[in-house]
Every structure is written in structure tokens, then in C-alpha cells.
Amino acid sequence: MRGDDFSSRPTQLVLARSDDTQLIARARAMTTDGTRRLLGITGSPGAGKSTLADEIVSALGDLAVLVPMDGFHLAQQELDRLGLAATKGAIDTFDVGGFVHLLMRLHAADEDVVYAPLFRRDLEEPIGSAVAVPRTVPLVVVEGNYLLADSGGWERIRLLLAEAWFVEPDDEVRVERLISRHMAFGRDRAAAEAWSLGSDQANAEVVEATRARADVVVRGH
């Protein structure tokens, strides 16, 4: 299973990140017909995915819940066991099977409530059953780097998303955000730059290759 036929999709739409009103209105339109929708927000590390997802969920209130892909990070002890600690955040350091299964449950919307995990950056560990998604919520905003990857089990995600948005800021802005984030969580400037331009950049190149599979590209900021 490689996903759907993207040759039959409409032309990719480009929207400005600064036009919050249009972006929120587009998300709100997915909540009006009584059907559960999943909106995917993706982009490279530091693109501003989480900020945009938070803004949409905040604007929609009870109509939306945010479920981040990062809740499916493998635990540190498992990364150590597998020898993957140095590339934490790469596509093979996530439980893709668990993530897809959760999205299938959310898409089906046939349970009173589904619980999703979160990733705690201060602990550098995922926390299970941290986000409640009641059946009555019409929109689930799914945020993460690899939502549009087309192999390794990730390809199943695209079929579950009503829309996928690719967040694409200026690359210098994106990298500086990453450096600031790493410093905020304890790295010094040199270590933050090394991680941002090393492991994070390698992951960004994987994510950038999936851009064509998005319905909407959100540019700027």
C-alpha cells in the first residue's frame, strides 16, 4: 500500500502564514458536516508546525484537539538499546505502527474517547494517555515531521488525512528557531548549532522530499 493517486488531486494551494484568518477559516470548514476529519500539519524541524497547530486549535475551541506525532518518540532506553540515541528525531526513531493505529481509531470516531500521548521536551520522553479526544470533537489536528512520508508504514497516514498542510518558512528563520529551542532546553550555543545543522538538517531533507504530497503549502514566518 503506497497511498492514494496524487495525480488526481487539485493543484497544490499556496497560502501565506501571515493570513491567520484564512487558515483558521479553512480548518473551521472541516468541522461543519458532522464528520470527523483529520488535518495534518507537517514541515521540517523548526518550521513552526506546533505554533500553527496551537493557533488553529485555540481558535476553534471545543471543535478541535491537537494530537502531536512526537508522542510516539521511542523512549530513551529503547533508543539506547537500538543504538539510535545520536539520531533521536529521525524517522526510524518513532513507533510508526502505534501512531498509525491511533490515527485509525481517531478517524473511525467510534469510541467515546481516545487517548493520545504527548512528548515532554523537558523530560525528553513521551507520556502516554495525556490527550483526551472525545468522539464529539469534529476536527483532530495532527502535527509532525513525517506525516507525508511514503514508505516504511508512514504511507498509511496520508489516506487518513482530510487535508495536509506543509509549513515552509524562510530556511534561515527555521534554523535559528531550532538553535534557540535547543538552547532553551539546556544545550549551549555550539551544541545547539551542531545538532540543528547535523541531525535536524538530515531530518529536514527527508521532510522536504514529501512537500509535493501536501494539499496546501503555508509560506512565511
Phi and psi in degrees as GROMACS dihedral restraints (atoms count N, CA, C in turn):
[ dihedral_restraints ]
;  ai    aj    ak    al  type     phi  dphi    fc
    3     4     5     6     1  -108.5    20    10
    4     5     6     7     1     3.7    20    10
    6     7     8     9     1   101.4    20    10
    7     8     9    10     1  -176.8    20    10
    9    10    11    12     1   -84.1    20    10
   10    11    12    13     1   177.3    20    10
   12    13    14    15     1   -89.0    20    10
   13    14    15    16     1   104.4    20    10
   15    16    17    18     1   -78.4    20    10
   16    17    18    19     1    -8.0    20    10
   18    19    20    21     1   -67.7    20    10
   19    20    21    22     1   -21.3    20    10
   21    22    23    24     1   -93.6    20    10
   22    23    24    25     1    -0.8    20    10
   24    25    26    27     1   -79.9    20    10
   25    26    27    28     1   154.0    20    10
   27    28    29    30     1   -61.2    20    10
   28    29    30    31     1   163.4    20    10
   30    31    32    33     1   -58.2    20    10
   31    32    33    34     1   139.0    20    10
   33    34    35    36     1   -59.7    20    10
   34    35    36    37     1   131.8    20    10
   36    37    38    39     1   -93.3    20    10
   37    38    39    40     1   138.8    20    10
   39    40    41    42     1  -112.9    20    10
   40    41    42    43     1   123.9    20    10
   42    43    44    45     1  -123.2    20    10
   43    44    45    46     1   154.9    20    10
   45    46    47    48     1   -85.4    20    10
   46    47    48    49     1   134.2    20    10
   48    49    50    51     1   -60.9    20    10
   49    50    51    52     1   -27.7    20    10
   51    52    53    54     1   -72.3    20    10
   52    53    54    55     1   -16.5    20    10
   54    55    56    57     1   -90.1    20    10
   55    56    57    58     1    70.3    20    10
   57    58    59    60     1   -59.4    20    10
   58    59    60    61     1   -35.8    20    10
   60    61    62    63     1   -60.7    20    10
   61    62    63    64     1   -45.1    20    10
   63    64    65    66     1   -68.2    20    10
   64    65    66    67     1   -40.4    20    10
   66    67    68    69     1   -65.7    20    10
   67    68    69    70     1   -44.2    20    10
   69    70    71    72     1   -65.6    20    10
   70    71    72    73     1   -40.3    20    10
   72    73    74    75     1   -62.8    20    10
   73    74    75    76     1   -38.6    20    10
   75    76    77    78     1   -65.0    20    10
   76    77    78    79     1   -41.8    20    10
   78    79    80    81     1   -66.5    20    10
   79    80    81    82     1   -41.6    20    10
   81    82    83    84     1   -62.0    20    10
   82    83    84    85     1   -33.3    20    10
   84    85    86    87     1   -62.3    20    10
   85    86    87    88     1   -21.4    20    10
   87    88    89    90     1   -79.4    20    10
   88    89    90    91     1    -4.1    20    10
   90    91    92    93     1  -105.0    20    10
   91    92    93    94     1     4.6    20    10
   93    94    95    96     1   -97.2    20    10
   94    95    96    97     1    -9.8    20    10
   96    97    98    99     1  -108.3    20    10
   97    98    99   100     1     9.4    20    10
   99   100   101   102     1    81.2    20    10
  100   101   102   103     1     7.3    20    10
  102   103   104   105     1  -108.4    20    10
  103   104   105   106     1   138.3    20    10
  105   106   107   108     1   -68.6    20    10
  106   107   108   109     1   128.4    20    10
  108   109   110   111     1  -119.8    20    10
  109   110   111   112     1   150.3    20    10
  111   112   113   114     1  -115.0    20    10
  112   113   114   115     1   122.3    20    10
  114   115   116   117     1  -105.6    20    10
  115   116   117   118     1   119.3    20    10
  117   118   119   120     1   -93.4    20    10
  118   119   120   121     1   131.9    20    10
  120   121   122   123     1  -121.2    20    10
  121   122   123   124     1   117.1    20    10
  123   124   125   126     1  -131.5    20    10
  124   125   126   127     1   178.0    20    10
  126   127   128   129     1   150.8    20    10
  127   128   129   130     1   172.2    20    10
  129   130   131   132     1   -70.3    20    10
  130   131   132   133     1   162.6    20    10
  132   133   134   135     1   -54.6    20    10
  133   134   135   136     1   131.0    20    10
  135   136   137   138     1    84.6    20    10
  136   137   138   139     1     5.4    20    10
  138   139   140   141     1   -70.6    20    10
  139   140   141   142     1   -21.5    20    10
  141   142   143   144     1   101.5    20    10
  142   143   144   145     1    20.3    20    10
  144   145   146   147     1   -59.8    20    10
  145   146   147   148     1   -48.5    20    10
  147   148   149   150     1   -62.8    20    10
  148   149   150   151     1   -39.9    20    10
  150   151   152   153     1   -63.9    20    10
  151   152   153   154     1   -46.0    20    10
  153   154   155   156     1   -63.7    20    10
  154   155   156   157     1   -44.7    20    10
  156   157   158   159     1   -61.0    20    10
  157   158   159   160     1   -42.3    20    10
  159   160   161   162     1   -61.9    20    10
  160   161   162   163     1   -41.6    20    10
  162   163   164   165     1   -63.3    20    10
  163   164   165   166     1   -41.7    20    10
  165   166   167   168     1   -66.5    20    10
  166   167   168   169     1   -46.7    20    10
  168   169   170   171     1   -64.2    20    10
  169   170   171   172     1   -39.5    20    10
  171   172   173   174     1   -63.5    20    10
  172   173   174   175     1   -42.1    20    10
  174   175   176   177     1   -68.5    20    10
  175   176   177   178     1   -33.4    20    10
  177   178   179   180     1   -87.4    20    10
  178   179   180   181     1   -13.6    20    10
  180   181   182   183     1    59.8    20    10
  181   182   183   184     1  -126.9    20    10
  183   184   185   186     1   -68.8    20    10
  184   185   186   187     1    -5.6    20    10
  186   187   188   189     1   -84.2    20    10
  187   188   189   190     1   -10.1    20    10
  189   190   191   192     1  -145.0    20    10
  190   191   192   193     1   150.9    20    10
  192   193   194   195     1  -134.9    20    10
  193   194   195   196     1   142.3    20    10
  195   196   197   198     1   -96.4    20    10
  196   197   198   199     1   128.8    20    10
  198   199   200   201     1  -123.8    20    10
  199   200   201   202     1   106.7    20    10
  201   202   203   204     1   -83.8    20    10
  202   203   204   205     1   141.0    20    10
  204   205   206   207     1   -60.7    20    10
  205   206   207   208     1   -28.8    20    10
  207   208   209   210     1   -63.2    20    10
  208   209   210   211     1   -17.1    20    10
  210   211   212   213     1   -63.6    20    10
  211   212   213   214     1   -12.2    20    10
  213   214   215   216     1  -105.1    20    10
  214   215   216   217     1    17.7    20    10
  216   217   218   219     1   -53.4    20    10
  217   218   219   220     1   137.7    20    10
  219   220   221   222     1   -66.2    20    10
  220   221   222   223     1   143.6    20    10
  222   223   224   225     1   -61.5    20    10
  223   224   225   226     1   153.8    20    10
  225   226   227   228     1   -57.7    20    10
  226   227   228   229     1   -40.1    20    10
  228   229   230   231     1   -65.6    20    10
  229   230   231   232     1   -31.3    20    10
  231   232   233   234     1   -74.5    20    10
  232   233   234   235     1   -38.3    20    10
  234   235   236   237     1   -61.0    20    10
  235   236   237   238     1   -41.3    20    10
  237   238   239   240     1   -62.5    20    10
  238   239   240   241     1   -43.4    20    10
  240   241   242   243     1   -62.2    20    10
  241   242   243   244     1   -38.4    20    10
  243   244   245   246     1   -85.6    20    10
  244   245   246   247     1    -6.9    20    10
  246   247   248   249     1    74.2    20    10
  247   248   249   250     1    28.9    20    10
  249   250   251   252     1  -111.8    20    10
  250   251   252   253     1     7.4    20    10
  252   253   254   255     1   -59.8    20    10
  253   254   255   256     1   -33.9    20    10
  255   256   257   258     1   -73.0    20    10
  256   257   258   259     1   -14.1    20    10
  258   259   260   261     1  -120.2    20    10
  259   260   261   262     1    27.8    20    10
  261   262   263   264     1   -52.8    20    10
  262   263   264   265     1   129.6    20    10
  264   265   266   267     1   104.8    20    10
  265   266   267   268     1   -15.1    20    10
  267   268   269   270     1   -71.1    20    10
  268   269   270   271     1   163.3    20    10
  270   271   272   273     1   -62.5    20    10
  271   272   273   274     1   -26.7    20    10
  273   274   275   276     1   -90.2    20    10
  274   275   276   277     1    10.9    20    10
  276   277   278   279     1  -108.4    20    10
  277   278   279   280     1    21.2    20    10
  279   280   281   282     1  -122.7    20    10
  280   281   282   283     1   154.8    20    10
  282   283   284   285     1   -87.5    20    10
  283   284   285   286     1    83.0    20    10
  285   286   287   288     1   -65.1    20    10
  286   287   288   289     1   -36.3    20    10
  288   289   290   291     1   -62.2    20    10
  289   290   291   292     1   -44.1    20    10
  291   292   293   294     1   -64.7    20    10
  292   293   294   295     1   -40.2    20    10
  294   295   296   297     1   -63.7    20    10
  295   296   297   298     1   -47.8    20    10
  297   298   299   300     1   -61.6    20    10
  298   299   300   301     1   -42.4    20    10
  300   301   302   303     1   -60.7    20    10
  301   302   303   304     1   -42.6    20    10
  303   304   305   306     1   -61.4    20    10
  304   305   306   307     1   -45.3    20    10
  306   307   308   309     1   -63.1    20    10
  307   308   309   310     1   -34.8    20    10
  309   310   311   312     1   -63.9    20    10
  310   311   312   313     1   -41.8    20    10
  312   313   314   315     1   -64.6    20    10
  313   314   315   316     1   -42.2    20    10
  315   316   317   318     1   -66.1    20    10
  316   317   318   319     1   -39.0    20    10
  318   319   320   321     1   -65.5    20    10
  319   320   321   322     1   -39.6    20    10
  321   322   323   324     1   -68.5    20    10
  322   323   324   325     1   -35.3    20    10
  324   325   326   327     1    50.9    20    10
  325   326   327   328     1    44.5    20    10
  327   328   329   330     1  -115.1    20    10
  328   329   330   331     1    14.9    20    10
  330   331   332   333     1  -117.4    20    10
  331   332   333   334     1   149.1    20    10
  333   334   335   336     1   -58.6    20    10
  334   335   336   337     1   -39.3    20    10
  336   337   338   339     1  -153.4    20    10
  337   338   339   340     1   141.2    20    10
  339   340   341   342     1  -120.1    20    10
  340   341   342   343     1   136.1    20    10
  342   343   344   345     1  -104.5    20    10
  343   344   345   346     1   135.3    20    10
  345   346   347   348     1  -117.1    20    10
  346   347   348   349     1   154.2    20    10
  348   349   350   351     1   -85.4    20    10
  349   350   351   352     1   164.8    20    10
  351   352   353   354     1  -124.5    20    10
  352   353   354   355     1   159.6    20    10
  354   355   356   357     1  -107.2    20    10
  355   356   357   358     1   125.6    20    10
  357   358   359   360     1   -96.2    20    10
  358   359   360   361     1   109.3    20    10
  360   361   362   363     1   -65.6    20    10
  361   362   363   364     1   -30.4    20    10
  363   364   365   366     1   -69.0    20    10
  364   365   366   367     1   -27.3    20    10
  366   367   368   369     1   -98.6    20    10
  367   368   369   370     1   -18.9    20    10
  369   370   371   372     1    59.5    20    10
  370   371   372   373     1    36.3    20    10
  372   373   374   375     1  -142.9    20    10
  373   374   375   376     1   149.7    20    10
  375   376   377   378     1   -77.3    20    10
  376   377   378   379     1   149.1    20    10
  378   379   380   381     1  -122.0    20    10
  379   380   381   382     1   118.6    20    10
  381   382   383   384     1   -73.0    20    10
  382   383   384   385     1   155.0    20    10
  384   385   386   387     1    51.0    20    10
  385   386   387   388     1    43.1    20    10
  387   388   389   390     1   -97.3    20    10
  388   389   390   391     1   -18.0    20    10
  390   391   392   393     1  -123.4    20    10
  391   392   393   394     1   120.6    20    10
  393   394   395   396     1   -91.2    20    10
  394   395   396   397     1   131.1    20    10
  396   397   398   399     1  -121.2    20    10
  397   398   399   400     1    95.4    20    10
  399   400   401   402     1   -66.5    20    10
  400   401   402   403     1   152.4    20    10
  402   403   404   405     1   -60.2    20    10
  403   404   405   406     1   -26.7    20    10
  405   406   407   408     1   -75.1    20    10
  406   407   408   409     1   -12.1    20    10
  408   409   410   411     1   -77.5    20    10
  409   410   411   412     1   121.5    20    10
  411   412   413   414     1   -80.9    20    10
  412   413   414   415     1   -22.4    20    10
  414   415   416   417     1  -127.2    20    10
  415   416   417   418     1   126.0    20    10
  417   418   419   420     1  -109.1    20    10
  418   419   420   421     1   119.1    20    10
  420   421   422   423     1   -92.0    20    10
  421   422   423   424     1   115.1    20    10
  423   424   425   426     1  -103.9    20    10
  424   425   426   427     1   124.2    20    10
  426   427   428   429     1  -122.7    20    10
  427   428   429   430     1   134.7    20    10
  429   430   431   432     1   172.1    20    10
  430   431   432   433     1   165.2    20    10
  432   433   434   435     1   -68.9    20    10
  433   434   435   436     1   -40.1    20    10
  435   436   437   438     1  -110.9    20    10
  436   437   438   439     1    26.9    20    10
  438   439   440   441     1   -63.9    20    10
  439   440   441   442     1   -23.6    20    10
  441   442   443   444     1  -109.2    20    10
  442   443   444   445     1    10.3    20    10
  444   445   446   447     1   -61.9    20    10
  445   446   447   448     1   147.3    20    10
  447   448   449   450     1  -116.1    20    10
  448   449   450   451     1    23.3    20    10
  450   451   452   453     1  -155.4    20    10
  451   452   453   454     1   174.8    20    10
  453   454   455   456     1    69.4    20    10
  454   455   456   457     1    18.9    20    10
  456   457   458   459     1    97.8    20    10
  457   458   459   460     1   -22.2    20    10
  459   460   461   462     1   -67.0    20    10
  460   461   462   463     1   -26.1    20    10
  462   463   464   465     1   -61.2    20    10
  463   464   465   466     1   -20.7    20    10
  465   466   467   468     1   -69.3    20    10
  466   467   468   469     1   -21.3    20    10
  468   469   470   471     1   -67.6    20    10
  469   470   471   472     1   -41.9    20    10
  471   472   473   474     1   -57.5    20    10
  472   473   474   475     1   -34.2    20    10
  474   475   476   477     1   -68.4    20    10
  475   476   477   478     1   -20.3    20    10
  477   478   479   480     1   -93.5    20    10
  478   479   480   481     1    -9.9    20    10
  480   481   482   483     1   -94.1    20    10
  481   482   483   484     1   127.2    20    10
  483   484   485   486     1   -66.0    20    10
  484   485   486   487     1   -39.6    20    10
  486   487   488   489     1  -145.2    20    10
  487   488   489   490     1   154.8    20    10
  489   490   491   492     1  -127.7    20    10
  490   491   492   493     1   127.5    20    10
  492   493   494   495     1  -110.4    20    10
  493   494   495   496     1   134.6    20    10
  495   496   497   498     1  -108.3    20    10
  496   497   498   499     1   115.7    20    10
  498   499   500   501     1   -87.4    20    10
  499   500   501   502     1   125.8    20    10
  501   502   503   504     1  -135.9    20    10
  502   503   504   505     1    85.9    20    10
  504   505   506   507     1   -82.8    20    10
  505   506   507   508     1   176.4    20    10
  507   508   509   510     1   -58.0    20    10
  508   509   510   511     1   136.5    20    10
  510   511   512   513     1   -66.4    20    10
  511   512   513   514     1   -34.5    20    10
  513   514   515   516     1   -64.6    20    10
  514   515   516   517     1   -39.4    20    10
  516   517   518   519     1   -63.3    20    10
  517   518   519   520     1   -43.0    20    10
  519   520   521   522     1   -61.2    20    10
  520   521   522   523     1   -46.4    20    10
  522   523   524   525     1   -66.7    20    10
  523   524   525   526     1   -40.9    20    10
  525   526   527   528     1   -64.0    20    10
  526   527   528   529     1   -36.4    20    10
  528   529   530   531     1   -59.8    20    10
  529   530   531   532     1   -44.5    20    10
  531   532   533   534     1   -60.9    20    10
  532   533   534   535     1   -45.6    20    10
  534   535   536   537     1   -60.3    20    10
  535   536   537   538     1   -45.1    20    10
  537   538   539   540     1   -62.7    20    10
  538   539   540   541     1   -39.0    20    10
  540   541   542   543     1   -63.1    20    10
  541   542   543   544     1   -46.9    20    10
  543   544   545   546     1   -63.7    20    10
  544   545   546   547     1   -37.2    20    10
  546   547   548   549     1   -67.2    20    10
  547   548   549   550     1   -36.9    20    10
  549   550   551   552     1   -63.4    20    10
  550   551   552   553     1   -25.3    20    10
  552   553   554   555     1  -106.5    20    10
  553   554   555   556     1    24.7    20    10
  555   556   557   558     1   112.4    20    10
  556   557   558   559     1   -11.3    20    10
  558   559   560   561     1   -81.3    20    10
  559   560   561   562     1   148.3    20    10
  561   562   563   564     1   -79.0    20    10
  562   563   564   565     1   172.7    20    10
  564   565   566   567     1   -58.2    20    10
  565   566   567   568     1   -44.0    20    10
  567   568   569   570     1   -63.9    20    10
  568   569   570   571     1   -44.5    20    10
  570   571   572   573     1   -66.9    20    10
  571   572   573   574     1   -38.5    20    10
  573   574   575   576     1   -64.8    20    10
  574   575   576   577     1   -41.5    20    10
  576   577   578   579     1   -66.5    20    10
  577   578   579   580     1   -41.2    20    10
  579   580   581   582     1   -61.8    20    10
  580   581   582   583     1   -42.7    20    10
  582   583   584   585     1   -70.6    20    10
  583   584   585   586     1   -41.4    20    10
  585   586   587   588     1   -64.9    20    10
  586   587   588   589     1   -38.7    20    10
  588   589   590   591     1   -91.6    20    10
  589   590   591   592     1    -5.9    20    10
  591   592   593   594     1  -106.6    20    10
  592   593   594   595     1   -93.5    20    10
  594   595   596   597     1   -58.7    20    10
  595   596   597   598     1   -46.3    20    10
  597   598   599   600     1   -62.9    20    10
  598   599   600   601     1   -39.5    20    10
  600   601   602   603     1   -67.8    20    10
  601   602   603   604     1   -37.7    20    10
  603   604   605   606     1   -61.6    20    10
  604   605   606   607     1   -40.8    20    10
  606   607   608   609     1   -66.9    20    10
  607   608   609   610     1   -38.0    20    10
  609   610   611   612     1   -59.9    20    10
  610   611   612   613     1   -38.3    20    10
  612   613   614   615     1   -66.2    20    10
  613   614   615   616     1   -35.0    20    10
  615   616   617   618     1   -64.4    20    10
  616   617   618   619     1   -44.8    20    10
  618   619   620   621     1   -67.1    20    10
  619   620   621   622     1   -43.3    20    10
  621   622   623   624     1   -57.8    20    10
  622   623   624   625     1   -31.7    20    10
  624   625   626   627     1   -68.2    20    10
  625   626   627   628     1   -12.6    20    10
  627   628   629   630     1   -98.6    20    10
  628   629   630   631     1    -0.9    20    10
  630   631   632   633     1   -53.9    20    10
  631   632   633   634     1   -38.7    20    10
  633   634   635   636     1   -64.7    20    10
  634   635   636   637     1   -16.7    20    10
  636   637   638   639     1   -88.0    20    10
  637   638   639   640     1     0.4    20    10
  639   640   641   642     1   -84.1    20    10
  640   641   642   643     1   150.9    20    10
  642   643   644   645     1   -79.4    20    10
  643   644   645   646     1   -36.3    20    10
  645   646   647   648     1  -132.3    20    10
  646   647   648   649     1   135.7    20    10
  648   649   650   651     1  -106.3    20    10
  649   650   651   652     1   124.6    20    10
  651   652   653   654     1  -103.6    20    10
  652   653   654   655     1   111.0    20    10
  654   655   656   657     1  -104.8    20    10
  655   656   657   658     1   146.0    20    10
  657   658   659   660     1   109.8    20    10
  658   659   660   661     1   178.7    20    10
